[in-house]
């Protein structure tokens, strides 16, 4: 499971993405789960990071789902029209 940090803004996006992509490579199974429960401070860069993780997972013939995505980030994803690309899981 990939875990998002408590803060994911433009300032942290590059470093966070690199760490998540490294962790994604170590994941096994047909579906990668991203846990967003710790995420408290974010901007639209968080969506960019999630979408790049999704692209990388799909490139490896795996799916990606998001667990505990903050409601306001889910609303932002819907506003940008990308919410269907980041399906939620309980």
C-alpha positions as CSV (number, residue, x, y, z in Angstrom):
1,X,0.0,0.0,0.0
2,X,1.2,3.5,-0.9
3,X,0.7,6.1,1.8
4,X,0.3,9.8,1.1
5,X,2.1,12.2,3.5
6,X,0.3,14.7,5.7
7,X,1.2,17.5,3.4
8,X,1.3,17.3,-0.4
9,X,1.5,20.7,-2.1
10,X,3.6,21.9,-5.1
11,X,6.6,22.2,-2.8
12,X,6.6,18.5,-1.9
13,X,5.1,17.0,-5.1
14,X,8.4,16.1,-6.9
15,X,10.0,14.4,-3.9
16,X,6.7,12.7,-2.9
17,X,6.2,11.4,-6.4
18,X,9.7,9.9,-6.6
19,X,9.1,8.1,-3.3
20,X,5.7,6.8,-4.3
21,X,6.9,5.6,-7.7
22,X,9.7,3.7,-6.0
23,X,7.2,2.1,-3.6
24,X,4.9,1.4,-6.4
25,X,7.6,-0.7,-8.2
26,X,7.9,-2.8,-5.1
27,X,4.1,-3.5,-4.9
28,X,2.8,-6.8,-6.0
29,X,-0.6,-7.8,-7.1
30,X,-2.9,-6.6,-9.8
31,X,-4.1,-3.5,-7.9
32,X,-2.2,-0.8,-6.1
33,X,-3.9,0.9,-3.1
34,X,-3.1,4.4,-2.1
35,X,-3.9,5.5,1.4
36,X,-4.8,9.1,1.8
37,X,-5.9,9.1,5.4
38,X,-3.0,11.1,6.6
39,X,-3.3,13.8,4.0
40,X,-4.4,17.1,5.6
41,X,-2.8,19.9,3.6
42,X,-2.8,19.7,-0.2
43,X,-3.4,21.5,-3.4
44,X,-4.0,20.4,-6.9
45,X,-0.5,19.0,-7.1
46,X,-1.8,16.0,-5.0
47,X,-4.0,15.1,-7.9
48,X,-1.1,15.3,-10.3
49,X,0.9,13.0,-8.1
50,X,-2.0,10.5,-7.9
51,X,-2.6,10.6,-11.6
52,X,1.1,9.9,-12.3
53,X,1.0,7.0,-9.9
54,X,-2.1,5.7,-11.8
55,X,-0.3,6.1,-15.2
56,X,2.7,4.1,-13.9
57,X,0.4,1.4,-12.4
58,X,-1.5,1.1,-15.7
59,X,1.8,0.9,-17.6
60,X,2.6,-2.2,-15.4
61,X,-0.9,-3.7,-16.2
62,X,-2.2,-2.9,-12.7
63,X,-5.0,-0.8,-11.4
64,X,-5.0,1.9,-8.8
65,X,-7.6,2.7,-6.1
66,X,-7.5,5.3,-3.4
67,X,-8.5,4.6,0.2
68,X,-9.6,7.5,2.5
69,X,-9.2,10.3,0.1
70,X,-10.1,13.6,1.9
71,X,-13.5,14.8,0.8
72,X,-12.2,18.2,-0.4
73,X,-9.6,16.5,-2.6
74,X,-12.3,14.2,-4.0
75,X,-14.4,17.3,-4.8
76,X,-11.4,18.9,-6.5
77,X,-10.9,15.7,-8.6
78,X,-14.6,15.9,-9.6
79,X,-14.3,19.6,-10.4
80,X,-11.3,18.8,-12.7
81,X,-13.2,15.9,-14.2
82,X,-10.7,13.2,-13.1
83,X,-12.6,11.6,-10.3
84,X,-13.4,8.5,-12.3
85,X,-9.7,7.9,-12.8
86,X,-9.1,7.7,-9.1
87,X,-11.7,5.2,-7.8
88,X,-12.3,4.9,-4.1
89,X,-12.0,1.7,-2.0
90,X,-13.1,1.2,1.6
